[in-house]
């Protein structure tokens, strides 16, 4: 992710009617047969670069794809083993005003049996107590007997630390000489998350005359050489539109299986139509926030919150935000205002330089900004958010789509070689395509004999695309959204 500026296959795309040098083996469809994963990435990359199909680019386009063999797919999300446990009801010692005075024990009622004897716990006010006996259950709560670790006999706890709603965490476990056991290990059962693949399909027809127009994709390789893939102009046009539709499904799709596991949406043949949860539906609801005016401090605070969760997923502190044209302007304005307030200047070489020598990248609109604590945010213009056809709610003043102001902030961190956000595809069905030939076929061959058998009487041919795919956010808590709130 961090090295997106290094393009493995820079592309040159142009049209021609000259078939010279365009061998059958270099036809894009044939290339899919021999190197489907490689060519799929090239097409996702090409569509991502040419038409800003960002999700296709950042997932399948750079190899972030998980292949499954079932429509439903699951993954585990392990929660933190270090936790804060909440006090469920007031401690009886709180009423005395000096709980723990002179080394007396305190009974604390908590929601869970998470801590053990020998554990040293910390109150909200940062005072340490020691668990002197194994907790036991009393009704819906668990009772912990604790003592202050402070040797001063006049010390006591703030009563607020043992009232309902207060919280405790564990520092470490301590024992005396000839001890029989140490502190326990807290285990956390993983959450099981599930989703289902969406089957997308597209069909287009190409006339015999239009089949003569050819689109060439020339890729320059790392060794300085180049290779050419070719396809019909209609095929290229359909394929770029196809990738836009896949992008939309990966962000907008809504999970449509009900609580009983049934799908009520049916096709004409009576078969269920499955929709998987797209990227936006998978983001944790607690990370969806609203703003009226975007500021540097809003971004900085939100990214800091997300970074705590991102620590669980590889510790990657580089986030990518998808936004529209208006979001790009808001982002630029927010950073500019912060820059003016901190005496940041723009030099001729396009670099922000502070008095301490720190720098920020500047290329017209801001693209990447470094925040505190090593957190950075790259903002990418996302065309679906500017689509006036889909986004018909307009800002009352600018008359631009309200959706254009949205920031979908994603964590593409990696752990064990896997990206936090991945495309998911059915084995052998990430990109299926086939042709129904009529008077001609996709290779330009026109039928010239009654003995030539074709499947259609069309003066041309038909092409079909099918993809059974979806998207997976391994940790939904490390991504979020900032949404414009209209006054």
Protein Blocks (a to p, Z undefined) as FASTA:
>chain_A
ZZmmpcfbacdddddfbfghiafklpmklmmmmmmmlmmmmmmmmmmmmnopaklmmmmm
nopacddfbfbdcddddddfbdcdddfbdcfklmnopghiahiacddddfbdfbcehiac
ddfkopacddfbdcddehjbccdddddfblblkbccdfklmgghiacddfbdcddehiab
dcddddddddddddddddddddddddfklmmpccddddddfkopacdddddfklmmmmmm
mmmmmmmmmmmpccfbdfkopafbdcfkopacdddddfklmpcfklcccdfbdcfklmmm
mmmmmmmmmmmnoopabdcddddfklmmmmmmmmmmmmmmnopacdfkopacdfkopacd
dehjafbdcdehhiacdddddfklmmmklmmcccfklopafklmpccdddfbdeehiafb
dcdddehilpgcddddffbcfkopacfbfklccfbfbecdddddddddddddfblmlgcc
dddddZZ
